[in-house]
Structure formats: structure tokens, C-alpha cells
Amino acid sequence: MNKRSIRKFTAMKSERQQAILDLLDQHHSVTVNEISNTLGFSNMTIRRDLAELADKGLLVRVHGGAQLPRSARGTTLSRLISHEEKRHFHVEQKRAAAMAAARTVSAGDTIFLGGGSTLELMCSYLPQEDIRVVTNSLPVLNLLADNPHVDLFFIGGMMRHDPRVFTMPYNGRGLYGLSAPKAYVSATGIFENEVFGSRPDATMVLSDALARAQERYLVVDAVKVGRRDFCLFTTLEEMTAAFVNADADPQILEALSTYTSVVTA
């Protein structure tokens, strides 16, 4: 991709800042000049972007550039990124994974759809045949509310405003007696065999849904691979399959396939 096409792609600030984070993922540390030359923006613009990203905890400023924050075990740490921000990151990769996952839903199925921007995209590709959907996600509820082919069951509880999901009370009632043979969940991080989310109460819902399902599917973009987050809620070995964008690094796909079946779109 030449500089002109990169600049066109990164014209929006959110896309430009994501491109900076992608460069950091590849090189671990980059200078202002390297970013400026790659993306085709002025050093002043890049410095402003780095300052904003540093304020959000997504990178650490160093003399002349930036690097990713690191944990004691050497894996990337990050702040809690807002749901609205996530909706604009890696959209095409998420869409590819969502489309592949939707193909496994058939007429008459009862499925659980967790929260997250990837699973929200999946709503557009569900079959135009009668299915039953259980969800704790307000965006999923809104997206499917007018779909005449969907019997929709919404899990109540306490609302987490930023991810816009509802979490169950800590009363041991699980999903209020509901179960779905197929469960689709996303993640904020995958490291080796471990699958992570950001919030304990939200991941408790996912763990319960997975425990009640016969088929368990992980739907993610490959950017999540190699990252840990706060809450370990399942393992790849427990998954029936993982749906990932086909343009992912072949080494990432191979690493995932060590633990579960990998399906690409």
C-alpha cells in the first residue's frame, strides 16, 4: 500500500490512531518520524495523536516516539477501550468473522449472542428463517427487535453502560433458567489457550452461557490474539470453533488451530 492510499484510509482520526497502534503492534516501538513517513501526516499531528493515546493508556511516550505498555510477563497491556471506540476499530476484520459465524446458524436454532461489536455485526447475517436468540446485549436487542424471524429473549440484571450489556445478579440463578444449545461469544484478548474479557460480572454471564451450550463458538478479529485482559473466562480448548478473519497472519491462525478448529471467511 503506497503512502497516498494509507493517508486516504487514515483520514479519520480514529482510523489514523488505530493505524498508529497497528504499527506499534508490529514494531513494539516507533518514532514520530517513522509514523509520519508511513502515514503521510505531519509530525505535529502525530504528536497530538500520541498524546491522546497515551492519556488513554494505550501507549507510553518515550523520547522521539512511543512504545506499547508491557506487563511483567511481556504481553501488551491496555486500558478499557469504550464500546463506541471498538465499533470503529478493525471493522472489516470483525465483519468477516461475523459473517462466517452466522453461516452456522440454521432455521429452528436457539442461540446465545453475547455482547461486543463483532457479535453486533453478526446480527445482519443471521438466516431469514425462524430462530430463537438469547442475549444480554442491548445493541443486539435493538438490532433484532424488528426482525420477524427472531424470537428474542433478553437477560435482565444490572446494566453496564459502556459495553451496553446486562449482567446477572450474584444469586446463582444463572441465565434465569434459559439455555441455548449454540453460544456465540467474543473476547477482548486471547493468549495461547486462554480467552479473556474485561469485566468480571459480564464474563460470568458468558461463562454460564458456554457451560449450558453444546456448541461453543468464539467470534473475534485476529487483533485480539496475543493479548491478555483482566478476566479469564474460558479456554480455546472448550470452544467448538473460532471464527476469525481470513486475512489474519497465518502464524496466528496456526496458533489458534493448536487448541480448536479455526474457521475463516
C-alpha positions as CSV (number, residue, x, y, z in Angstrom):
1,M,0.0,0.0,0.0
2,N,1.5,3.3,-1.0
3,K,1.6,6.4,1.2
4,R,-1.3,8.1,-0.7
5,S,-3.7,5.1,-0.1
6,I,-2.6,4.9,3.5
7,R,-3.3,8.5,4.0
8,K,-6.8,8.2,2.5
9,F,-7.5,5.2,4.7
10,T,-6.4,7.1,7.8
11,A,-8.2,10.4,7.1
12,M,-10.4,9.9,10.1
13,K,-8.7,10.5,13.4
14,S,-9.9,7.2,14.9
15,E,-8.5,5.3,11.8
16,R,-5.3,7.2,12.0
17,Q,-4.8,6.4,15.6
18,Q,-5.7,2.8,15.1
19,A,-3.0,2.7,12.3
20,I,-0.5,4.0,14.9
21,L,-1.4,1.3,17.3
22,D,-1.1,-1.3,14.5
23,L,2.4,0.0,13.8
24,L,3.2,-0.4,17.5
25,D,1.8,-4.0,17.4
26,Q,4.2,-4.8,14.6
27,H,7.3,-3.0,15.8
28,H,6.8,-2.6,19.6
29,S,8.2,0.9,19.5
30,V,8.2,3.6,16.7
31,T,9.5,7.1,16.3
32,V,7.4,10.2,15.4
33,N,9.3,10.4,12.1
34,E,8.6,6.8,11.3
35,I,4.9,7.2,11.9
36,S,4.8,10.4,10.0
37,N,6.6,8.9,7.0
38,T,4.4,5.8,6.9
39,L,1.0,7.5,7.3
40,G,1.8,10.8,5.5
41,F,0.8,13.2,8.3
42,S,2.8,16.0,9.9
43,N,4.9,15.4,13.0
44,M,2.7,17.8,14.9
45,T,-0.4,15.7,14.0
46,I,1.3,12.5,15.1
47,R,2.5,14.0,18.4
48,R,-1.1,15.1,19.2
49,D,-2.3,11.6,18.4
50,L,0.4,10.0,20.6
51,A,-0.5,12.3,23.5
52,E,-4.2,11.3,23.2
53,L,-3.4,7.6,23.0
54,A,-1.0,7.9,26.0
55,D,-3.7,9.6,28.0
56,K,-6.0,6.6,27.2
57,G,-3.3,4.2,28.4
58,L,-2.8,2.6,25.0
59,L,0.9,3.5,24.7
60,V,3.8,5.0,26.6
61,R,5.5,8.1,25.3
62,V,9.3,7.9,25.0
63,H,11.8,10.3,23.7
64,G,11.1,10.9,20.0
65,G,8.3,8.4,19.8
66,A,6.2,5.8,21.6
67,Q,6.1,2.2,22.7
68,L,3.4,-0.2,23.9
69,P,3.0,-0.7,27.7
70,R,4.2,-4.1,28.8
71,S,3.2,-6.4,31.6
72,A,5.6,-8.3,33.8
73,R,5.2,-11.3,31.5
74,G,5.9,-9.3,28.4
75,T,2.4,-9.1,27.0
76,T,0.7,-5.9,25.9
77,L,-1.5,-4.1,28.5
78,S,-4.3,-1.8,27.6
79,R,-6.9,0.4,29.2
80,L,-10.6,-0.4,28.9
81,I,-11.5,0.9,25.4
82,S,-15.0,2.3,25.2
83,H,-17.7,0.4,23.2
84,E,-18.1,3.3,20.8
85,E,-14.3,3.2,20.0
86,K,-14.4,-0.6,19.5
87,R,-17.1,-0.2,16.9
88,H,-14.7,1.8,14.6
89,F,-11.7,-0.5,15.0
90,H,-10.9,-3.3,12.5
91,V,-14.5,-3.2,11.2
92,E,-13.9,-5.3,8.1
93,Q,-12.0,-8.0,10.0
94,K,-14.8,-8.2,12.5
95,R,-17.4,-8.3,9.7
96,A,-15.6,-11.3,8.1
97,A,-15.6,-13.2,11.4
98,A,-19.2,-12.3,12.0
99,M,-20.3,-13.5,8.5
100,A,-18.5,-16.8,8.9
101,A,-20.1,-17.4,12.3
102,A,-23.6,-16.5,11.1
103,R,-23.4,-19.3,8.5
104,T,-23.5,-21.9,11.3
105,V,-27.0,-20.7,12.4
106,S,-29.9,-22.7,10.9
107,A,-33.6,-22.5,11.0
108,G,-35.1,-23.5,14.3
109,D,-31.8,-22.9,16.2
110,T,-31.7,-21.4,19.7
111,I,-28.6,-19.4,20.1
112,F,-26.9,-17.2,22.8
113,L,-25.3,-14.0,21.5
114,G,-23.0,-12.2,23.9
115,G,-22.1,-8.5,23.7
116,G,-19.5,-6.8,21.7
117,S,-19.1,-5.0,18.4
118,T,-18.2,-8.2,16.5
119,L,-21.4,-10.0,17.5
120,E,-23.4,-7.0,16.8
121,L,-22.3,-7.2,13.2
122,M,-23.3,-10.9,13.2
123,C,-27.0,-9.8,13.6
124,S,-27.1,-8.6,9.9
125,Y,-26.1,-12.0,8.6
126,L,-28.4,-14.3,10.6
127,P,-30.6,-16.5,8.4
128,Q,-34.0,-15.1,7.3
129,E,-35.7,-18.1,8.9
130,D,-37.2,-18.6,12.4
131,I,-34.7,-18.8,15.2
132,R,-34.6,-18.0,18.9
133,V,-32.0,-15.6,20.3
134,V,-31.0,-15.2,24.0
135,T,-28.8,-12.2,24.7
136,N,-27.6,-9.8,27.4
137,S,-26.6,-7.2,24.9
138,L,-28.7,-4.0,24.5
139,P,-27.3,-3.3,21.0
140,V,-28.1,-6.9,19.9
141,L,-31.6,-6.5,21.3
142,N,-32.1,-3.3,19.3
143,L,-30.7,-4.7,16.1
144,L,-33.0,-7.8,16.2
145,A,-36.1,-6.2,17.8
146,D,-37.9,-5.7,14.5
147,N,-36.7,-8.9,12.9
148,P,-39.9,-11.0,12.3
149,H,-37.8,-14.2,12.1
150,V,-36.4,-13.9,15.6
151,D,-38.0,-14.9,18.9
152,L,-35.9,-12.7,21.2
153,F,-35.2,-13.4,24.9
154,F,-33.4,-10.6,26.8
155,I,-31.5,-11.3,30.1
156,G,-32.1,-8.6,32.7
157,G,-29.9,-7.6,35.6
158,M,-27.6,-4.7,36.1
159,M,-26.7,-2.7,33.1
160,R,-23.0,-1.9,32.3
161,H,-23.4,1.4,30.5
162,D,-20.3,1.5,28.4
163,P,-20.4,-2.0,26.9
164,R,-24.2,-1.8,27.0
165,V,-24.6,-5.3,28.3
166,F,-26.7,-6.6,31.3
167,T,-25.1,-8.7,33.9
168,M,-26.8,-11.1,36.2
169,P,-27.2,-10.6,40.0
170,Y,-24.8,-12.7,42.1
171,N,-27.5,-15.1,43.2
172,G,-26.6,-18.3,41.4
173,R,-29.6,-18.2,39.2
174,G,-27.5,-18.3,36.0
175,L,-29.3,-17.2,32.9
176,Y,-32.7,-17.3,34.7
177,G,-33.3,-20.9,33.7
178,L,-32.7,-20.2,30.0
179,S,-30.3,-22.2,27.9
180,A,-29.2,-22.2,24.3
181,P,-27.6,-25.2,22.5
182,K,-25.4,-22.8,20.5
183,A,-23.4,-20.0,22.2
184,Y,-21.5,-17.3,20.4
185,V,-19.2,-15.1,22.4
186,S,-16.4,-12.6,21.7
187,A,-13.3,-11.7,23.7
188,T,-11.0,-8.8,24.4
189,G,-7.9,-10.9,24.4
190,I,-6.6,-14.4,23.6
191,F,-3.2,-15.6,24.8
192,E,-2.2,-19.1,24.0
193,N,-5.1,-21.2,25.2
194,E,-6.7,-18.5,27.4
195,V,-9.7,-16.3,26.5
196,F,-10.2,-13.0,28.3
197,G,-12.8,-10.4,28.8
198,S,-12.7,-7.0,30.6
199,R,-15.3,-7.2,33.4
200,P,-15.9,-9.9,35.9
201,D,-19.7,-9.7,36.0
202,A,-20.0,-9.6,32.2
203,T,-17.7,-12.6,31.7
204,M,-19.7,-14.5,34.4
205,V,-22.7,-14.4,32.0
206,L,-20.6,-15.7,29.1
207,S,-19.2,-18.5,31.2
208,D,-22.7,-19.6,32.2
209,A,-23.9,-19.4,28.7
210,L,-21.0,-21.5,27.5
211,A,-21.5,-24.1,30.2
212,R,-25.1,-24.6,29.1
213,A,-24.3,-24.9,25.4
214,Q,-23.5,-28.0,23.4
215,E,-21.7,-25.9,20.7
216,R,-19.5,-23.1,21.8
217,Y,-18.2,-20.5,19.3
218,L,-15.7,-17.7,19.6
219,V,-16.1,-14.9,17.1
220,V,-13.1,-12.4,17.0
221,D,-10.9,-10.4,14.8
222,A,-7.3,-11.7,14.9
223,V,-6.0,-8.5,16.5
224,K,-7.2,-9.9,19.8
225,V,-4.7,-12.8,19.6
226,G,-1.5,-12.4,21.7
227,R,-3.2,-10.2,24.3
228,R,-4.4,-10.7,27.8
229,D,-7.1,-8.8,29.6
230,F,-8.4,-8.7,33.2
231,C,-10.8,-11.7,33.3
232,L,-10.0,-15.2,32.1
233,F,-13.4,-16.8,31.3
234,T,-12.8,-19.8,29.1
235,T,-10.2,-21.6,27.0
236,L,-9.9,-22.3,23.3
237,E,-9.9,-26.0,24.1
238,E,-13.5,-25.5,25.3
239,M,-14.6,-24.0,22.0
240,T,-16.2,-25.9,19.2
241,A,-14.6,-23.5,16.8
242,A,-13.1,-20.0,16.5
243,F,-14.3,-17.7,13.7
244,V,-11.5,-15.3,12.5
245,N,-11.0,-13.0,9.5
246,A,-9.3,-14.8,6.7
247,D,-6.6,-12.1,6.1
248,A,-5.1,-12.8,9.6
249,D,-1.5,-13.6,9.9
250,P,-1.0,-17.3,9.0
251,Q,1.0,-17.8,12.2
252,I,-1.9,-16.5,14.3
253,L,-4.3,-18.9,12.6
254,E,-1.9,-21.8,13.1
255,A,-1.5,-20.9,16.8
256,L,-5.3,-20.9,17.3
257,S,-5.6,-24.2,15.5
258,T,-3.4,-25.8,18.1
259,Y,-6.3,-25.6,20.5
260,T,-9.5,-25.5,18.5
261,S,-11.0,-25.6,14.9
262,V,-10.5,-22.3,13.1
263,V,-13.0,-21.1,10.5
264,T,-12.2,-18.1,8.3
265,A,-14.5,-16.2,5.9
